[in-house]
Amino acid sequence: MILLMSFLACNSNADAPNPTATPEQPTTPSAAPAPSADASSANAKSAALPNLKDGLSKEGCDNGPGVMGAASYFVGEITISDTGARGEEEWVLFANKKWAGHNGGDCTVRWSLSGSKIGTQACGRCDFGVSLTNQLDVTGSNCPKDLTKGETNQQIGYDIDLKDDGTVDVYFSKSGKRVGEGYHKDGTIRYVTDMSCRWF
């Protein structure tokens, strides 16, 4: 799900998406057009899936190689259609006590995703792959600006393994390493990575 410049992971999930910049401060959004019928349909489908940000642990990153840090997750949603693949991915940071005590705080960096459905690459058992380009959502992000500098217009590839029980596993298409897990329904996929700690 993208790589962090000034942080070091404290767990083995080093291949997980990691931004290199600081989240942009939100600006006043312009008026959005009324949602299309396709968008309304996609929203209805995704509403049936669990909110994977609910219940994420904020603890476990108070002691490490850095003084200030955060519990870090990537949470994404991708909708597959006949015309392509679209969605969004969020980098969710829960500030530890030391960062919160130095004017830090919980924040989110958001990217929109667009691309196409393709064949699988590294994951032989997966159902299909997606080739995506990310675009930083400035108005939807509220982390410090230096966390996400240059983290836009990047090429991302995932292999998708849909399970019969409605769950899904997501893998990096190049390395085959696991990105995260989640749920799928009617062409929409939601996934979340394991927690890692980021230090600075």
N, C-alpha and C positions, 0 to 999 in steps of 0.2 A: 501498500500500500504503500522511494522518497527518503532523504537521509539527514540526520541531525548533525550539524557541524560542531557545536560546542558541548555536546553531551557524550557520555560513555555509558553503554548499557551495563546493568549489573547482573543480567542473567544471560542465558545462552541463546536468546532469541535475537541475535545480532543481525540476522538477515531480514527482520521485519522492517516495514517501512519506517524510515527515520528522516524527518526533515532537517534541512541545514539552515533554516532561517528563523527569524522571530515572527510570530503572528502579527499580522497587520492590525492596527487599531481600526475598529469599524468606522465607516463614514456614513453619512445619511444616504440611504438607498433611494434610487429614483423609483418612480411609480412603476409597478410591474404590470404587464398586460394580463388580462383575464386568462385563467388557465384553459388550455385546450381540452377537448374531450379525451384525448389520449392521456394528458397529464392527470385529469380527474380519475381516469380509470386506473392509472398506475398508483395514485395515492390511495385509492380504495383497496387495491391489492396489498400494498405494503402495510396498510393499517391492520391487517390480520396477522402480521408477523410481530414477534416480541420486540420491545424496545431494548436493545442490547446495552444501552448506556445505563439502564436501571440496575442498581445493585453492584456496580463496579467498585472494587475496593480502593479506598484512598490511602490505605496504610501500607507500611513496609519499606518506605524509602527515606526514613529519617537518619539512617546511619550508613555511610558509604564513603567512597573515595573523594567525593565533593562535599562541601559544606551545605550548599543550597541545591535543591533538586526537586524532582516530582515523580509521582507514579504516572506512567505513560501507557496509553492504549491507542490503537488505531481501530476505528469503527467505520464500516462502509456499507453502502447499499448500491446494488447494480440491478437495473432492469433490462432484460433481454427482449428485443422485439425483432420483427422481420427486417426492420430498417437499420438495426445496429444495437449498441449497448450504451446506456447512459446511467449516471448516478452521481454519488458524492462519497467522499471519504473525509473523515474527521480525525485529527490528532488531538486526543483528549489528555490534558495534563492536570493532575491534582497536586498542588503545591505542598511540599513538606513544611514542617514548622519553621525551619530556618529561612526558607525562601519567603514564606508568608510573613515572617518577621522583618523582611527587608523589602517591603512594598511589592512582593510577589503575590500571586493568587491563582486559583484554579482558572484555566482558560482553554480555549479550543481554537485550532486552526482548521479551516474547512477548504476543501478543493472540490470543484465539480469535475466529473469524469465523462468523457465521451469517446466512442470508438466503435469497434465491431466485434461480432462473434466470429471466432476462428477455430481451427482444429487445435487439439492439445499438443503440447510440446514435450515437457519433461515427465508429465504424469500419465502413464499408460492406462490407468484405470479410470481416469477422469472422463466426464461426458463431453466437455468442450472447453475451449479457451476464450479469453477476451483480450483484445489489444486496445489499450486505452491511452488517452492523453489527459493529463490533469491540468486544471486551471485554478489558480489561487482565487478564492472567494474573499475579497478584501472586506466586504460589508458583513460577511458571516463569520469573520475571525476576530478574536479579541485578545490574542496573546501579544507579547512584545514584538515589535517589528523585526528585530534582528534574528528571530528564530526561524523565519521562513524566507529569507532573502534568496532569490534565485530558484525557489522551489515551485516552479510553475512551467507549464508546457513540457512536462517530462513524459516519456513513454513508459508505460507500465504494462506488464503482461501477467495474467493469472490463469491457472488451470483450475477448473471447477469440477468438483466431485459431488453430484447430487445423490443423496441417500433416499431410499424408499420411505423412510420414517419422517421425512420433511426436514432433516438436518443437512448441512452442507459443510464440506471441507474445502478450503481455498489454498492453493499452492503457487509459489512463484514459478512462472513458466520457464525461466532459464535454468534455475538451480534445482527445481523440484522441492525446495524446502517449504515447509508449511507456513502459511501466512496466519491463518486463524480458522475459526469455525463459526457456524451460525445456523440459520434456517433459510428455507426457500419455499416459495409458493407462487404458482401461476406466473413464472418467469421473473420473479423478483427474488434477489438474494441479499440477505443481511449477514454480516460477519464481524467478528471482533478478534483482535489479537490477544495473546496472553499479556499480562502486565510485565513491563520492564521498568527499571529505574533510570532516570536521566539526571546527570549531575553537571553543575557548572560552577 
